[in-house]
Amino acid sequence: MSTPVTQRPARILAAVCLVATALLSVVSVLLQPEFPSDSADRLAAVASSGTAGTISLLAFALTQLPYMIAAVAIAALAALARRTALVGCVLAVLGGFGHAVFSGIGLAYLGMSGDAANRDAMGAVVESIEAGPAVVFMAMGLIGTVLGVILLGVALFRSRSVPRWIPVSLWAFVVMEFVGTGFSEWASPAAGLLYLAAFAGMAFELVGRPEPAVRSRTML
């Protein structure tokens, strides 16, 4: 029995979501303004970033839906490593959901940032929001995404459903984005290129082959 992702329309949808996720993520990161720790200064940074900051926040919000669909597609692509793929998929979707909630807060920054006269008061509101239940979703977004991507990479590597460079690129992305950015300003753009390459590679594997390699008959 073949997995649902072997059906042509599903494979095309999955490929589109993979590419859209990567492109929107790269745009969001490249145009993202510097965010100081002080909330009022953060609002000022959003205001001074202009159109670039607006596009960055919108791209971050828009990427979450195709990302969650892409996570399911990756898990189906790595179905031969069923348990690892399932856990990775669940964590990745939770990460996407957490980021979706947090992106709503980010969009609220746009409205708050324009009120320069009351920026200190708006900053206090931001601090209150981020110290409340939103912190749970922030943690969910970060932890779920990191662990989800790592485990989906493991599942892809074990299932051998894609070239080995794809899961290796996913792991390298995690290292560069969540560790390397503390050491170099070039780490984030490099991570974006790795992310784009891995997701584009998976999209090609889904639509570029006449017969998909994924079969669900044998599971690890």
PANURO-157633 format. One record per residue (C-alpha): residue number from 1; x negated, y, z. Coordinates in Angstrom, 1 decimal. Layout:
! residues N
<seq NUM	east X	north Y	up Z>
...
END
This chain:
! residues 220
<seq 1	east 0.0	north 0.0	up 0.0>
<seq 2	east -1.4	north 3.4	up -0.9>
<seq 3	east -1.3	north 6.4	up 1.4>
<seq 4	east 1.1	north 9.3	up 0.7>
<seq 5	east -1.8	north 11.4	up -0.4>
<seq 6	east -2.3	north 9.1	up -3.4>
<seq 7	east 0.9	north 10.4	up -5.0>
<seq 8	east -0.1	north 13.1	up -7.6>
<seq 9	east 2.2	north 15.9	up -6.4>
<seq 10	east 1.0	north 15.4	up -2.8>
<seq 11	east -2.6	north 15.4	up -3.9>
<seq 12	east -2.2	north 18.6	up -5.8>
<seq 13	east -0.4	north 20.3	up -2.8>
<seq 14	east -3.2	north 19.1	up -0.5>
<seq 15	east -5.9	north 20.3	up -2.8>
<seq 16	east -4.2	north 23.8	up -3.1>
<seq 17	east -4.0	north 24.0	up 0.7>
<seq 18	east -7.7	north 22.9	up 1.1>
<seq 19	east -8.9	north 25.6	up -1.2>
<seq 20	east -6.5	north 28.3	up 0.1>
<seq 21	east -7.6	north 27.5	up 3.7>
<seq 22	east -11.3	north 27.9	up 2.8>
<seq 23	east -10.9	north 31.1	up 0.7>
<seq 24	east -8.7	north 32.8	up 3.3>
<seq 25	east -11.0	north 31.8	up 6.1>
<seq 26	east -14.0	north 33.2	up 4.3>
<seq 27	east -12.2	north 36.5	up 3.4>
<seq 28	east -11.2	north 36.8	up 7.1>
<seq 29	east -14.7	north 36.3	up 8.4>
<seq 30	east -16.5	north 38.5	up 5.8>
<seq 31	east -14.1	north 41.4	up 6.4>
<seq 32	east -13.8	north 41.0	up 10.2>
<seq 33	east -14.9	north 44.1	up 12.1>
<seq 34	east -17.1	north 43.9	up 15.2>
<seq 35	east -15.0	north 43.2	up 18.2>
<seq 36	east -16.4	north 44.8	up 21.4>
<seq 37	east -15.6	north 43.2	up 24.8>
<seq 38	east -13.7	north 46.3	up 25.9>
<seq 39	east -10.1	north 46.1	up 24.7>
<seq 40	east -9.7	north 49.8	up 24.0>
<seq 41	east -13.0	north 49.8	up 22.0>
<seq 42	east -11.7	north 46.7	up 20.2>
<seq 43	east -8.6	north 48.6	up 19.1>
<seq 44	east -10.8	north 51.5	up 18.0>
<seq 45	east -12.9	north 49.1	up 15.9>
<seq 46	east -9.7	north 47.8	up 14.2>
<seq 47	east -8.7	north 51.3	up 13.4>
<seq 48	east -12.1	north 52.3	up 12.0>
<seq 49	east -12.3	north 49.2	up 9.9>
<seq 50	east -9.4	north 50.4	up 7.8>
<seq 51	east -8.2	north 48.2	up 4.9>
<seq 52	east -10.9	north 45.7	up 5.4>
<seq 53	east -9.9	north 45.0	up 9.0>
<seq 54	east -6.2	north 44.8	up 8.0>
<seq 55	east -7.0	north 42.2	up 5.3>
<seq 56	east -9.1	north 40.2	up 7.7>
<seq 57	east -6.4	north 39.9	up 10.3>
<seq 58	east -3.8	north 39.1	up 7.7>
<seq 59	east -6.0	north 36.5	up 6.1>
<seq 60	east -6.6	north 34.9	up 9.5>
<seq 61	east -2.9	north 34.7	up 10.1>
<seq 62	east -2.1	north 33.4	up 6.6>
<seq 63	east -4.7	north 30.6	up 6.7>
<seq 64	east -3.2	north 28.7	up 9.6>
<seq 65	east -0.3	north 27.1	up 7.7>
<seq 66	east -2.4	north 25.7	up 4.8>
<seq 67	east -5.0	north 24.7	up 7.4>
<seq 68	east -2.6	north 22.5	up 9.2>
<seq 69	east -1.4	north 20.9	up 6.0>
<seq 70	east -5.0	north 20.5	up 4.9>
<seq 71	east -5.8	north 18.7	up 8.2>
<seq 72	east -3.1	north 16.2	up 7.6>
<seq 73	east -4.4	north 15.7	up 4.0>
<seq 74	east -8.0	north 15.1	up 5.3>
<seq 75	east -6.7	north 12.6	up 7.8>
<seq 76	east -4.9	north 10.8	up 5.0>
<seq 77	east -8.0	north 10.9	up 2.8>
<seq 78	east -10.0	north 9.3	up 5.7>
<seq 79	east -7.2	north 6.8	up 6.4>
<seq 80	east -9.6	north 3.8	up 6.5>
<seq 81	east -10.9	north 5.2	up 9.8>
<seq 82	east -7.3	north 5.5	up 11.1>
<seq 83	east -7.8	north 6.1	up 14.8>
<seq 84	east -10.5	north 8.7	up 14.4>
<seq 85	east -8.6	north 10.4	up 11.6>
<seq 86	east -5.4	north 10.5	up 13.6>
<seq 87	east -7.1	north 12.0	up 16.7>
<seq 88	east -9.0	north 14.5	up 14.6>
<seq 89	east -5.8	north 15.5	up 12.8>
<seq 90	east -3.8	north 16.0	up 16.0>
<seq 91	east -6.6	north 18.2	up 17.5>
<seq 92	east -7.0	north 20.2	up 14.2>
<seq 93	east -3.3	north 20.8	up 14.0>
<seq 94	east -3.2	north 21.9	up 17.6>
<seq 95	east -6.1	north 24.2	up 16.9>
<seq 96	east -4.2	north 25.7	up 13.9>
<seq 97	east -1.1	north 26.2	up 16.1>
<seq 98	east -3.2	north 27.9	up 18.8>
<seq 99	east -4.8	north 30.2	up 16.2>
<seq 100	east -1.4	north 30.9	up 14.7>
<seq 101	east -0.1	north 32.2	up 18.0>
<seq 102	east -3.3	north 34.2	up 18.6>
<seq 103	east -3.1	north 35.7	up 15.0>
<seq 104	east 0.2	north 37.2	up 16.1>
<seq 105	east -1.6	north 39.1	up 18.8>
<seq 106	east -4.2	north 40.1	up 16.3>
<seq 107	east -1.5	north 41.6	up 14.0>
<seq 108	east -0.2	north 43.5	up 17.0>
<seq 109	east -3.7	north 45.1	up 17.2>
<seq 110	east -2.9	north 46.8	up 13.9>
<seq 111	east 0.1	north 48.6	up 15.4>
<seq 112	east -1.6	north 49.5	up 18.6>
<seq 113	east -4.9	north 50.6	up 17.0>
<seq 114	east -3.2	north 53.5	up 15.2>
<seq 115	east -2.2	north 55.2	up 18.4>
<seq 116	east -5.5	north 56.9	up 19.3>
<seq 117	east -3.9	north 59.2	up 21.9>
<seq 118	east -2.8	north 56.3	up 24.0>
<seq 119	east -5.6	north 53.9	up 23.2>
<seq 120	east -6.6	north 53.3	up 26.8>
<seq 121	east -3.0	north 52.4	up 27.7>
<seq 122	east -2.8	north 50.2	up 24.7>
<seq 123	east -6.1	north 48.6	up 25.7>
<seq 124	east -4.6	north 47.8	up 29.1>
<seq 125	east -1.6	north 46.1	up 27.4>
<seq 126	east -4.0	north 44.0	up 25.3>
<seq 127	east -5.9	north 42.9	up 28.4>
<seq 128	east -2.7	north 42.0	up 30.1>
<seq 129	east -1.6	north 39.9	up 27.1>
<seq 130	east -4.9	north 38.1	up 26.7>
<seq 131	east -5.1	north 37.3	up 30.4>
<seq 132	east -1.6	north 35.8	up 30.4>
<seq 133	east -0.3	north 32.6	up 28.7>
<seq 134	east -2.0	north 33.7	up 25.5>
<seq 135	east -5.3	north 32.4	up 26.9>
<seq 136	east -4.0	north 28.9	up 26.7>
<seq 137	east -3.3	north 29.2	up 23.0>
<seq 138	east -6.7	north 30.9	up 22.5>
<seq 139	east -8.4	north 27.9	up 24.1>
<seq 140	east -6.2	north 25.5	up 22.1>
<seq 141	east -7.3	north 27.3	up 18.9>
<seq 142	east -11.0	north 27.1	up 19.6>
<seq 143	east -11.3	north 23.7	up 21.2>
<seq 144	east -8.7	north 22.0	up 18.9>
<seq 145	east -10.4	north 23.4	up 15.8>
<seq 146	east -14.0	north 22.5	up 16.8>
<seq 147	east -13.2	north 19.0	up 18.0>
<seq 148	east -10.7	north 18.4	up 15.2>
<seq 149	east -13.2	north 19.3	up 12.4>
<seq 150	east -15.9	north 17.2	up 14.0>
<seq 151	east -13.7	north 14.1	up 14.3>
<seq 152	east -12.2	north 14.5	up 10.8>
<seq 153	east -15.8	north 14.7	up 9.6>
<seq 154	east -16.6	north 11.5	up 11.5>
<seq 155	east -13.5	north 9.8	up 9.9>
<seq 156	east -14.6	north 10.9	up 6.4>
<seq 157	east -18.1	north 9.7	up 7.0>
<seq 158	east -16.9	north 6.3	up 8.3>
<seq 159	east -14.3	north 5.8	up 5.7>
<seq 160	east -16.7	north 6.6	up 2.8>
<seq 161	east -13.7	north 8.1	up 0.9>
<seq 162	east -15.7	north 11.2	up -0.1>
<seq 163	east -19.4	north 11.9	up -0.7>
<seq 164	east -21.4	north 12.0	up 2.5>
<seq 165	east -22.4	north 15.6	up 2.0>
<seq 166	east -18.8	north 16.7	up 2.7>
<seq 167	east -18.6	north 15.5	up 6.3>
<seq 168	east -22.2	north 16.6	up 6.9>
<seq 169	east -21.2	north 20.1	up 5.6>
<seq 170	east -18.3	north 20.2	up 8.1>
<seq 171	east -20.6	north 19.4	up 11.0>
<seq 172	east -23.1	north 22.0	up 9.8>
<seq 173	east -20.3	north 24.5	up 9.6>
<seq 174	east -19.3	north 23.9	up 13.2>
<seq 175	east -23.0	north 24.3	up 14.4>
<seq 176	east -23.5	north 27.5	up 12.3>
<seq 177	east -20.2	north 29.1	up 13.2>
<seq 178	east -20.0	north 28.3	up 16.9>
<seq 179	east -23.7	north 28.2	up 17.8>
<seq 180	east -25.7	north 29.9	up 15.1>
<seq 181	east -23.7	north 33.2	up 15.2>
<seq 182	east -25.3	north 33.8	up 18.6>
<seq 183	east -28.7	north 33.9	up 17.0>
<seq 184	east -28.3	north 35.3	up 13.6>
<seq 185	east -25.9	north 37.7	up 11.8>
<seq 186	east -26.3	north 35.5	up 8.7>
<seq 187	east -25.0	north 32.4	up 10.4>
<seq 188	east -21.3	north 33.3	up 9.9>
<seq 189	east -21.5	north 33.9	up 6.2>
<seq 190	east -23.6	north 30.7	up 5.9>
<seq 191	east -20.9	north 28.8	up 7.9>
<seq 192	east -18.3	north 30.2	up 5.5>
<seq 193	east -20.1	north 28.9	up 2.5>
<seq 194	east -20.4	north 25.4	up 4.1>
<seq 195	east -16.7	north 25.4	up 4.9>
<seq 196	east -15.8	north 26.5	up 1.4>
<seq 197	east -18.0	north 23.9	up -0.2>
<seq 198	east -16.7	north 21.1	up 2.0>
<seq 199	east -13.0	north 21.9	up 1.5>
<seq 200	east -13.5	north 22.5	up -2.3>
<seq 201	east -15.3	north 19.2	up -2.5>
<seq 202	east -12.4	north 17.4	up -0.8>
<seq 203	east -9.9	north 19.2	up -3.1>
<seq 204	east -11.9	north 17.9	up -6.1>
<seq 205	east -11.9	north 14.4	up -4.7>
<seq 206	east -8.1	north 14.5	up -4.5>
<seq 207	east -7.4	north 15.8	up -8.0>
<seq 208	east -10.6	north 15.1	up -9.9>
<seq 209	east -10.3	north 11.3	up -9.8>
<seq 210	east -7.9	north 9.4	up -12.0>
<seq 211	east -7.4	north 6.8	up -9.2>
<seq 212	east -7.8	north 7.8	up -5.5>
<seq 213	east -10.1	north 5.8	up -3.5>
<seq 214	east -8.1	north 5.9	up -0.3>
<seq 215	east -6.2	north 2.7	up 0.6>
<seq 216	east -4.5	north 2.0	up 3.9>
<seq 217	east -4.6	north -1.8	up 3.8>
<seq 218	east -7.8	north -2.0	up 5.9>
<seq 219	east -8.1	north 0.1	up 9.0>
<seq 220	east -10.9	north 0.6	up 11.5>
END
